[in-house]
Amino acid sequence: MTAEVLAGRYELRGLLGRGGMAEVRDAWDTRLHRNVAVKLLYPAQSGDAAARARFEDEARSAARLSHPNIVAIHDFGEHEDAPFIVMERLPGRTLADLIEQGPLPAARVRRMLDEVLAALAVAHAAGVLHRDIKPANILLTAMGDSVKVADFGIAKSGGSAHTATGTIVGTMCYLSPQRVTGAPASVSDDLYAVGVMGYEALLGRRAFPQDNPAALARAILDVPPPPLRMLGTDADPALSTVIDRAMSRDPRLRFGSAAQMRAALAGDPAALGADPVTVLTGPPQRPSTRVMAQPLPPSARYPTAPPTAPPTRARKYLLAVAAVLAFAVAALALALEPFSSPAPLETVSTSTSVPPRTTTAPPPTPLSTAPAPVVPAVEPPAPREGPKKGPPDKKGGPGNNGRGNGNGKPN
């Protein structure tokens, strides 16, 4: 059987994969003698002028990108009125194949995310959005120690999450809430998909496992997966924080660029320590004093109060023992002194009479530098002594009373 040859040069072989608008075929470059991958637009899409224009524009945009972690674009052409793109051919293993085998080590996930973000930084700087970041589009090199990002939006329809028939494509589980609601693709959406991909690689399962499209859309919009820091993975806090922040439903809480997210992944405090609340509200301002119309609820008045943990069984037992001991000590003290009572306290007045306050303050006393007069001390008068009484005389008369001389004879 003769193989189909595109543009007289690329010999088509087996099928490598299918997308929403195109399929990828294994091929051989007969001119340069190398393996290549050829992406062909479906015949149904080839007849749509708008789809052809998007395919060509996005092919040219991807061809401008040159980076070790981006699949290279070699050529672009048409075959039987069907446009095609010739790309670098890799062994074919993808990150999706690795995740199927189980969770990946945190160190490998960090290295893989760093390489994907390096590729996105170059693409975003060139004005190219990927719009379809997923494990199946992350190709492994021959040695398996590096990755390359493939399909920079080449087969996507203007950022829409739907095909021409209105069915949701399988990569919807990597779309941000804004993309699900129909918003145009942005840098923030690519970074969101990187976070979801890292989440899946660390856990070995999809972040949104819903198979029903309606349930999947509802989960993306309203039921985000639990943060990595709550799941007990082996990822360090910096890696978990980067992935959780990239998966924020509010795009303002995500990283502003692939370069910033890459710096945070490397542990840069300036990129990792940015508070998402500060990003939304700006630096804290001193609040002005105002009267509230209604009191704040308890949750708003005490936003940082930690919840009170219920007492444990051991704590309850210790409290009961302490209460019994306190009661026993009180009873023993009462038994030793049953009728004693403290002496009544003597009331001491500490109040002093204060003259009534006048409305007019007295004039200040002028200061004088003269020394204060010395007041001589006055000694108290000596006590007066009465007449001395001598011993009684022989006749019983008093002595030295002015009438006798103390010997019983008159003077």
Summary of the structure (lengths in Angstrom):
residues: 411
radius of gyration: 48.8
end to end distance: 184.9
largest distance: 185.5
contacts: 1001
relative contact order: 0.07
helix: 36%
strand: 13%
